[in-house]
Amino acid sequence: MEQFVKLLVAGGVTLVTGLWTVTLLDSGSLLWAFGVVLVVAGVGGLAGGIWRNIEY
C-alpha cells in the first residue's frame, strides 16, 4: 500500500479517536489532554499524507 494512504488512514483514525475522547471527557482532565494530543497528531498525519501526494 502506498505510504500516503497509510498516513491518511492512520491520521484519520487518530483524529476521530481524539475528537471522541475530547467530546466525552471533562475538559482539563489528564485523558482529555491526551485526546487533544491525539487530535493534533491526527491532523499532522492527514497533512503529512496529503503533502506526500502533492506533485510539483
N, C-alpha and C positions, 0 to 999 in steps of 0.2 A: 504494500500500500504506500502511496506517496506520503512523504513527510508532512506536507502541508495539510493533508487530510487528517492525519493523526493529531496534529496540533489543533485543528479546528474542532475535532470531536472532543479531545481532552479539555480544551478551553471551554467549550460549551457545557460539558458535563460539570466541570468545576464551577463555572459561573452559576448554573442553575442550583447546584448544591449550596453554594454560598448565599444565594438570594433566598432560598428556603430557610436556611439557618438564621439569617438576619431577620427574616419575617416572623419566624416562630418563637424566637427567644427574646428575653427582655434586653433592651439596649443597655450597654455598659457592662454586661456580664463577660466573663472570660470566653465562653463559647460564642457569644455574639461577636466579639472581636476576632475570633478565629474565622467566623463567617465573612467578616469584612475582608480579611486576608484572602480567603478563597475567591471572593468576588474580584479582587484586584488581580489575583493570579489567573482567573478565568478570562478576564478581559485581555490580559497580557498574552495568554495562549491564543485567543482568537486573533488578536492583532498580529502576532508572530506568524500564524498560519496564513493570514491574508497577505502579509508582507512577503512571504516566501513565494507566493504565487504570482506576484506582480512582475510582469515582463517589461523591460525598458526598451 
